[in-house]
Amino acid sequence: MTPLKSMEDNFKAIRGYLALDSQAPLPQQTILSMDLLIWNCSGAGNKKFKLSMRDLVQIHKPDLVILMETKVEFKAMGLFFNGIGFITSAHVDPIGRSGGIWMIWNANIANVRVVEASS
């Protein structure tokens, strides 16, 4: 089992994410929580998915949504997600009718940087 990272290692990682000098102090601000919705939806785009997705967003108000095994291309759903408040996305479309990962968020609420995406 891998040991947990030390607090100093975590601070170094945070400085790296923020592109700060290794000796720079971390910004002092209130740390806010982020609500995530992660769903292995086993197919997206149909009426039942859209109703369920709309309900989940209304009830839980996630800042970031990750959908796996979508089995359809993202372009078929972009306007739907815009309509429920998610204006930014990163995705890997399925190969045939298998796979697919979508990550959607509102850029006014969350700042997401995709480092790498591949099938």
C-alpha positions in Angstrom: 0.0 0.0 0.0 1.3 3.5 -0.9 1.8 5.8 2.1 -0.2 9.0 2.2 1.5 12.1 0.9 2.9 14.5 3.5 1.2 17.9 3.9 4.4 19.5 2.5 4.1 17.3 -0.6 0.5 18.4 -1.0 1.5 22.0 -0.7 4.2 21.5 -3.4 1.5 20.0 -5.6 -0.8 22.9 -5.0 1.9 25.4 -5.8 2.6 23.5 -9.1 -1.1 23.6 -10.1 -1.2 27.3 -9.4 2.1 27.9 -11.2 3.7 29.4 -8.0 7.4 29.5 -7.1 8.3 26.6 -4.8 8.9 29.1 -1.9 5.9 31.3 -2.6 3.2 31.4 0.1 -0.1 29.8 -0.8 -3.0 32.3 -1.3 -4.9 32.8 1.9 -8.6 32.4 1.0 -11.5 30.4 2.2 -11.5 27.0 0.7 -14.9 26.3 -0.7 -16.3 22.8 -1.3 -17.2 21.6 -4.7 -20.1 19.3 -5.4 -19.4 16.5 -8.0 -21.8 14.2 -9.7 -20.1 11.1 -11.2 -22.4 8.6 -13.0 -21.8 5.5 -15.0 -24.9 6.2 -17.0 -24.5 3.2 -19.4 -25.9 5.2 -22.3 -26.9 8.8 -22.6 -29.1 10.8 -25.0 -32.4 9.1 -24.6 -35.4 10.7 -22.9 -35.1 8.7 -19.7 -31.4 9.9 -19.3 -32.4 13.5 -20.0 -35.2 13.5 -17.4 -32.9 11.8 -14.8 -30.0 14.2 -15.5 -32.3 17.2 -15.2 -33.7 15.9 -11.9 -30.2 15.1 -10.5 -28.9 18.6 -11.4 -32.0 20.3 -9.8 -31.7 18.3 -6.6 -28.0 18.2 -6.0 -26.8 21.3 -7.9 -23.3 19.8 -8.8 -20.5 22.1 -9.9 -18.9 19.4 -12.1 -20.5 16.4 -13.7 -18.6 13.3 -15.0 -20.5 10.8 -17.1 -19.0 7.5 -18.1 -20.1 4.9 -20.7 -22.1 7.4 -22.5 -22.1 5.3 -25.7 -23.1 8.3 -27.9 -21.1 11.3 -29.2 -21.1 14.5 -27.1 -22.2 16.7 -30.0 -25.6 15.1 -29.8 -26.1 16.5 -26.2 -24.2 19.8 -26.1 -27.3 22.0 -26.3 -29.1 19.9 -23.6 -26.3 20.5 -21.2 -26.2 24.3 -22.0 -29.8 24.4 -21.1 -29.3 23.0 -17.6 -26.4 25.3 -16.8 -23.2 23.6 -18.0 -21.4 25.6 -20.6 -17.9 24.0 -20.6 -16.9 20.5 -21.4 -14.2 18.0 -22.1 -15.0 14.6 -23.5 -13.7 11.5 -25.1 -16.3 10.1 -27.5 -17.1 6.4 -27.6 -15.6 4.0 -30.1 -18.6 2.6 -31.9 -21.2 2.1 -29.2 -18.7 1.4 -26.4 -17.2 3.8 -23.9 -17.4 7.6 -23.8 -16.5 9.9 -21.0 -18.0 13.4 -20.6 -17.0 16.0 -18.1 -19.1 19.1 -18.0 -19.1 22.2 -15.7 -20.0 25.9 -15.6 -16.8 27.9 -16.0 -18.3 30.7 -13.8 -18.2 28.3 -10.9 -15.4 25.8 -11.5 -12.0 26.1 -13.1 -11.0 22.9 -14.7 -7.8 22.2 -16.6 -7.7 19.0 -18.7 -4.1 17.7 -18.7 -4.7 14.7 -21.0 -7.6 12.9 -22.7 -7.5 9.8 -24.8 -9.6 6.8 -25.6 
